[in-house]
Amino acid sequence: MKPVKPKPNQEYKIMSNLSGYNFNAESIEPNTSYEPIPAGWYQAIISNSEMKATRDGYGEYLSLTLQIIEGNYQNRLVFARINLKNANDVAVDIAKKDLAAICRAVGVMSPQASEELHDKPLMIKVKVRAAQGEYDASNDVAGYKSIEGGTASPVQQKQASPAVPSTPAKKPWQK
């Protein structure tokens, strides 16, 4: 195949310039496909969250990205949806219970923004959802608890908080 040459008075348009990144694929091990992680309890943090509309447009859910922070699956991501607004009252009840479990696990009892739940270690119970039709097997989050194994109580949250250091400290799971 011959390279395409610009017509007279026409320039090549550079779509995305990667020259400043000094990228060489030969020096980096490529990602492989991600198989679901085995079912079990994992230490994780909420690394990202966003309210999204449901497919039907009438509901909303809190989309959570949870990052595993220890063990063989460190840095793997697991996703959860907290269905806070839905015509199905049972779905909303389950969502509120899940959010309450997350809040208790990280010690934030009345969050005003989902970002208040970020970067706080908690335990997540991961399940494997079997492949169905055109969808591969995947992970679901089936439970949340504090690192200590129980749930944090509102009394624990009201304890005096430590002074904020003047320089950013490493996050608890970083070595």
PEKA-V966876 format. One line per field, one symbol per residue. ss: DSSP state (@ for helix, = for strand, . for the rest). phi: phi as a letter, one per 30 degrees, with the letter a starting at -180 (. if undefined). burial: b if it has 9 or more other ideal C-beta (glycine too) atoms within 8 Angstrom, else e. A space follows every 50 residues. Layout:
BEGIN
ss: ???
phi: ???
burial: ???
END
This chain:
BEGIN
ss: ..................@@@...@@@............=========== ===......=========........=========...@@@@@@@@@@@@ @@@@@@.......@@@@=...========..=..=..========..... ...@@@@..................
phi: .dddcddeibcdcddbdcddchdbddcbdddcdcdedddlcbdbbdcaaa dbddedicbbbcdccccdcbidceidcbcbbcddbadddddddddddddd ddeddcicdbdcbdddcdicdacbcccccddbhdcddbcbccabadedjc cdcedddddeddddddcddddeddc
burial: eeeeeeeeeeeeeeeeeeeeeeeeeeeeeeeeeeebbeeeebbbbbbebe eeebeeeebbbbbbbbbbbeeeeeebbbbbebbbbbeeeebbebbbebbe bbbbbbbbeebeebeebbebbbbbbbbbbeeeeeeeeebbbeebbbeeee ebeeeebeeeeeeeeeeeeeeeeee
END
